[in-house]
Amino acid sequence: MKYLALIPVVLVASCASRPQFVLRPTPPPAVEPIEAVRYGEVVRAYHVGRFVDPNHPETMHEQHPVYRIEVSARWNLHPARSIRTIC
C-alpha cells in the first residue's frame, strides 16, 4: 500500500521535466586562404595635381589620387605544395 502513494509522485515528477534542446553552432568549414585559390589584383594610386579637363575646358579638377589596376585578378593554376600526391 505504501507503493500506491508513490505512483502519483512519480507520474507528476515525470511530467514536470521536459527535454531541453540545446542548439550548438556548427564550426565554420575549413576554407583555404584566398592566395591559394586566386591572385589579387595590383592597384596603384597616382597623385595628379590641379588640371583642366581637355574634353571639357570649363571643368577644372583639384588635386586628387587616380587609381589604376596594374594587374588584373587571376586564378592560381599551380597546385598547392601542401597536398601530397598519391603514388
C-alpha positions in Angstrom: 0.0 0.0 0.0 2.9 2.3 0.6 3.9 1.9 -3.0 0.5 3.1 -4.3 1.1 6.5 -2.7 4.4 6.9 -4.6 2.9 6.3 -8.0 1.3 9.8 -8.3 4.5 11.4 -7.2 6.5 9.5 -9.9 3.9 10.5 -12.5 3.9 14.2 -11.5 7.7 14.2 -11.5 8.0 12.6 -14.9 5.5 15.1 -16.4 7.3 18.1 -14.9 10.6 17.5 -16.6 10.7 18.4 -20.2 13.5 17.6 -22.6 15.7 20.6 -23.3 17.0 21.1 -26.8 20.5 22.6 -27.0 21.4 24.3 -30.2 25.2 24.3 -30.8 26.5 26.4 -33.7 28.4 24.3 -36.2 32.0 25.3 -36.7 32.7 27.1 -40.0 34.1 24.9 -42.8 37.8 25.0 -43.4 38.5 27.5 -46.2 41.8 27.8 -48.0 43.4 31.2 -47.9 42.5 33.3 -50.9 46.1 33.3 -52.0 45.9 29.6 -52.6 43.0 29.9 -55.0 43.2 33.3 -56.6 45.9 36.0 -57.0 44.7 39.5 -56.1 44.8 42.5 -58.4 47.5 45.1 -58.1 46.2 48.6 -57.7 48.4 51.7 -57.8 47.5 55.2 -56.8 48.7 58.1 -59.0 48.5 61.6 -57.5 47.6 64.2 -60.0 47.6 67.9 -59.4 45.1 70.6 -60.4 44.3 70.4 -64.2 41.7 71.4 -66.7 39.8 68.6 -68.4 40.8 68.5 -72.1 37.4 67.3 -73.2 35.5 70.0 -71.2 37.6 73.2 -70.9 35.1 74.7 -68.5 35.8 71.9 -65.9 38.8 72.0 -63.6 39.9 69.1 -61.3 41.5 69.7 -58.0 44.4 67.6 -56.7 43.3 64.0 -56.1 44.6 60.4 -56.5 43.7 58.4 -59.5 43.6 54.6 -59.0 44.6 52.3 -61.8 44.5 48.5 -61.9 48.0 47.5 -63.0 47.5 43.7 -62.9 44.0 42.1 -63.0 43.0 39.3 -60.6 43.6 35.8 -61.9 43.2 32.2 -60.9 46.1 30.4 -59.2 46.6 27.4 -61.5 49.6 25.9 -59.7 48.8 23.0 -57.4 49.3 23.6 -53.7 52.6 22.3 -52.3 50.9 21.1 -49.1 48.8 18.5 -50.9 50.5 15.1 -51.1 50.3 13.2 -54.4 49.2 9.6 -54.3 51.9 7.3 -55.9 
